[in-house]
Amino acid sequence: MYLRLSTVRRANRTYRYAQLVVSERRADGTPTNRVVASLGALSDAAIAGGRAALAASLRRTRRFRGR
């Protein structure tokens, strides 16, 4: 799971949108990305905080599973 950022430029303004994405494989073995949640337009501080929270959450999950 990771945060994917997209940048859109419109009328001399730049917008950054964030999506929470998970990597999966289809039944035929082809890798694909599935959007779990669209987080909308976020500031740089909010994006950094979201990445830190996601990393901490994944560390706790891996430790719990014994990895």
PyMOL commands that set and color helices and strands:
alter all, ss='L'
color gray80, all
select helices_A, chain A and resi 44-65
alter helices_A, ss='H'
color red, helices_A
select strands_A, chain A and resi 2-10+13-25+31-41
alter strands_A, ss='S'
color yellow, strands_A
deselect
rebuild
show_as cartoon
